[in-house]
């Protein structure tokens, strides 16, 4: 833990101390797990930045002890405490990348969690962002294979993970954006409005870094626009990246 985090967050320091003891004395795992749950009950799963910062610090402390890291991650991910499950998602993103296939069932379960804070953390497991270098950093092709299957999952919350799960990765280059947009195409016309709106959110965020790629994609759909285009394009084009290219934006909207 950085000195800055420790000095401003005594609770995080206490959690890290408990987890280090858990790592070093695994035969007392039940005791340390209970301590962590009690401390994490003071967090909110909605405090995403705080959870991410803590999760990365914890991951740094446990990654070199694989058995302990897996036990800690599994127990936290299955906790009755919402913040502990959110923290577990961050650890899956870090610890799980070394053997990703074994974590998929648990991730799908967490994608349907009762806590919106937990559900919002799940897509970050796969993404590559400054806040969390998830699985795409090491396993981009594997993530695409998983998402290709999940985008037709019966559970709309699992499909939503696909919509949000590679936003940071797509933002890194126009090539990545093009590949992610192809992946998202079925979700652009998803039966669930919730999923479609998450596609809108993803495209708006990607557009901050790759505006031309997003505008080119939208323009390509104006030859034969359908009801989904008329619903979603105006929402995407409300974003600041599109307003900065107003002539292009207006030309697209005029064709709907």
Secondary structure by P-SEA (a helix, b strand, c coil): ccaaaaaacaaaaaaaaaaaaaaacccaaaaaaaaaaaaaccccccaaaaaaaaaaaaaaaccccaaaaaaaaaaaaacccaaaaaaaaaaaacccccccccaaaaaaaaaacccaaaaaaccccccccccccccccccaaaaaaaaaaacccccaaaaaaaaccccccccccaaaaaaaaaaaccccccccaaaaaaaaaaaaaaaaccaaaaaaaaaaaccccccccccccccccccaaaaaaaaaaaaaaaac
